[in-house]
Structures are given as structure tokens and as C-alpha cells.
């Protein structure tokens, strides 16, 4: 009987571990749709809520291009090291160019979600449901990003509010 119990426990351990790992980050989406008589359009507001249940910081940003099948390393490289116009994000950080600039989605927006915190993307859409932003939202452990960059990101570069509104064309 003890052998059966041990086998059962050993069988369930990976399942319990996998379930626990899946709950480190909880992502919930809620959509509200209504007709706006002023604009004479159907409006859709979608909340993309990220809850950090882990004991590690996570970074989120919005990529200029859909994530598709790119690895975390490729996503970090594209956002921080790939040149957009005259500078890459990491060059702008080193040159202190971002100190007086507003946050720019796709270029300099980074949110650090600490353990126990939540962050919401509110996506405003007209007429039809779209996955434009959902295909571009990146979420990676902060320590993995900083290991790849070989530097710690100063907290002054992180977006401070607990939510942001994104509007589609």
C-alpha cells in the first residue's frame, strides 16, 4: 500500500509543480462593447490584466512587430538593442536622452511588475475586435532581460502607473 501511495505522489508531483508554475503570472482579459452615439460607432474596450503571483519582477512592453514565434532573447534584442530611427533604446538610456522625454509605446515604454502587483493594458478599439496589441505585448522576467543586456535597468525608466490605455487606428 505504501508503494502505491509513493507512486501516486511521485506521479502527481510534476502535475502540481506544472500547475504552480502556470500560476506565477495570471493574465485575464475582459471586453466591454457599447454603441457610442456621439461618434456613431461601436466601441470595444478590452482590459488585459497581468497579475504577478511570483516572487520575481517581470517586465512588459509593447513590441513594434507581432511577437509570433520569436524567442525571449530575440524580443529583448529587438526592443532594447535594435535601432529605431537614430538610437536604440539602450543607447538612449546610456546617453540619458529619455530623462526629459515622455513614454513612447513601441520605443521606450517599459513597465516593471513587482511580485504581488497587477498591471492593466486597456485597449480601445473601434467597430471590430482586433488582436493588434495582444500580438505585441511582451512579458519577460526582469532578471532574464538584465542578464541578456548585461546591465541593471534603472527604475527611472519604468512606467509608474498601474495601467495604460492603448488606442487602435
C-alpha positions as CSV (number, residue, x, y, z in Angstrom):
1,X,0.0,0.0,0.0
2,X,2.8,2.4,0.9
3,X,4.4,1.7,-2.5
4,X,1.1,2.7,-4.3
5,X,0.9,5.9,-2.3
6,X,4.5,6.8,-3.1
7,X,4.0,6.1,-6.8
8,X,0.8,8.2,-6.8
9,X,2.6,11.1,-5.1
10,X,5.5,10.9,-7.5
11,X,3.1,10.9,-10.4
12,X,1.2,13.9,-9.1
13,X,4.3,16.0,-8.1
14,X,5.1,17.1,-11.7
15,X,1.4,17.9,-12.3
16,X,1.2,20.0,-9.2
17,X,4.5,21.7,-10.0
18,X,3.4,22.5,-13.5
19,X,0.1,23.9,-12.2
20,X,2.0,26.1,-9.7
21,X,4.4,27.3,-12.4
22,X,1.5,28.3,-14.6
23,X,0.1,30.5,-11.9
24,X,3.2,32.5,-11.4
25,X,1.7,35.0,-13.9
26,X,-2.0,35.2,-14.3
27,X,-3.4,37.0,-17.3
28,X,-7.1,37.8,-17.6
29,X,-9.0,39.6,-20.3
30,X,-12.3,41.3,-20.1
31,X,-14.0,43.1,-23.0
32,X,-16.8,45.6,-22.9
33,X,-18.7,46.6,-26.1
34,X,-21.1,49.5,-26.5
35,X,-22.5,51.9,-29.1
36,X,-21.3,55.5,-28.8
37,X,-24.0,57.8,-30.1
38,X,-21.6,60.8,-30.2
39,X,-19.1,59.1,-32.5
40,X,-21.8,57.0,-34.2
41,X,-19.6,53.9,-33.8
42,X,-19.4,50.7,-31.9
43,X,-16.7,50.9,-29.2
44,X,-14.8,48.0,-27.7
45,X,-12.7,48.4,-24.6
46,X,-10.6,45.3,-23.6
47,X,-8.7,45.0,-20.4
48,X,-5.6,42.8,-20.5
49,X,-4.8,42.4,-16.7
50,X,-1.5,40.9,-15.7
51,X,-1.1,39.7,-12.1
52,X,2.4,38.8,-10.8
53,X,1.9,35.9,-8.3
54,X,5.6,35.0,-8.4
55,X,8.5,36.2,-6.2
56,X,10.3,37.8,-9.2
57,X,9.9,41.1,-11.1
58,X,8.5,40.9,-14.6
59,X,8.9,43.5,-17.4
60,X,6.3,44.2,-20.0
61,X,6.4,46.3,-23.1
62,X,4.7,46.6,-26.5
63,X,6.7,45.4,-29.5
64,X,6.5,47.3,-32.8
65,X,6.0,44.0,-34.6
66,X,3.9,40.9,-33.6
67,X,5.7,38.5,-31.3
68,X,4.9,35.5,-33.4
69,X,7.4,32.7,-32.7
70,X,10.3,34.9,-31.6
71,X,12.3,33.8,-28.5
72,X,12.6,35.9,-25.4
73,X,16.2,36.7,-26.4
74,X,15.0,37.9,-29.8
75,X,12.3,40.1,-28.3
76,X,14.7,41.7,-25.8
77,X,17.3,42.3,-28.6
78,X,14.7,43.9,-30.9
79,X,13.3,46.2,-28.2
80,X,16.5,47.3,-26.4
81,X,19.3,46.9,-29.0
82,X,17.7,47.3,-32.4
83,X,17.9,50.8,-33.8
84,X,14.7,52.7,-34.2
85,X,15.4,55.9,-36.0
86,X,18.7,57.3,-34.7
87,X,19.1,55.3,-31.5
88,X,18.4,52.0,-29.9
89,X,16.6,52.1,-26.5
90,X,19.7,51.0,-24.7
91,X,21.8,53.8,-26.4
92,X,19.1,56.3,-25.4
93,X,19.4,55.1,-21.8
94,X,23.2,55.4,-21.7
95,X,23.0,58.9,-23.3
96,X,20.3,60.0,-20.8
97,X,18.1,61.0,-23.8
98,X,15.0,59.6,-22.2
99,X,15.2,61.6,-19.0
100,X,13.1,64.5,-20.3
101,X,11.1,62.6,-22.9
102,X,7.5,61.2,-22.5
103,X,7.0,57.5,-22.6
104,X,6.6,56.3,-26.2
105,X,4.7,53.0,-26.9
106,X,6.9,50.7,-29.0
107,X,10.0,52.7,-28.3
108,X,10.6,53.5,-24.6
109,X,7.6,52.1,-22.7
110,X,8.7,49.5,-20.1
111,X,6.6,48.5,-17.0
112,X,8.1,46.6,-14.1
113,X,5.5,44.4,-12.4
114,X,6.8,43.5,-9.0
115,X,5.7,40.5,-7.0
116,X,2.1,40.8,-5.9
117,X,1.3,43.7,-8.2
118,X,-1.0,43.9,-11.2
119,X,-0.8,45.9,-14.4
120,X,-3.6,46.5,-16.9
121,X,-3.4,47.3,-20.6
122,X,-6.8,48.9,-21.7
123,X,-7.1,48.6,-25.4
124,X,-9.7,50.9,-27.1
125,X,-10.9,49.6,-30.5
126,X,-13.5,50.9,-33.0
127,X,-16.1,48.7,-34.7
128,X,-14.4,45.3,-34.7
129,X,-12.4,43.2,-32.3
130,X,-8.7,43.1,-33.2
131,X,-5.6,41.3,-31.8
132,X,-3.3,44.1,-32.9
133,X,-1.9,44.9,-29.5
134,X,-2.4,41.5,-28.0
135,X,0.1,40.1,-30.6
136,X,2.6,42.7,-29.5
137,X,2.5,42.6,-25.6
138,X,5.7,41.1,-24.2
139,X,6.1,39.8,-20.7
140,X,9.6,38.5,-19.6
141,X,11.3,38.1,-16.2
142,X,13.3,41.2,-15.3
143,X,16.4,39.2,-14.4
144,X,16.4,37.4,-17.8
145,X,16.2,40.8,-19.6
146,X,19.0,42.2,-17.5
147,X,21.2,39.1,-17.9
148,X,20.9,39.4,-21.7
149,X,21.6,43.2,-21.6
150,X,24.4,42.6,-19.0
151,X,23.2,45.6,-17.0
152,X,20.6,46.5,-14.5
153,X,17.8,48.8,-15.8
154,X,17.4,51.9,-13.6
155,X,14.0,52.2,-12.1
156,X,13.6,55.7,-13.6
157,X,13.0,54.1,-17.0
158,X,9.9,52.2,-15.8
159,X,6.4,53.4,-16.4
160,X,4.9,54.2,-13.0
161,X,1.1,53.9,-13.3
162,X,-0.7,50.6,-12.8
163,X,-2.4,50.8,-16.2
164,X,-2.1,52.3,-19.7
165,X,-4.6,52.9,-22.4
166,X,-3.7,51.9,-25.9
167,X,-5.8,53.0,-28.9
168,X,-6.1,51.4,-32.2
169,X,-6.2,53.2,-35.5
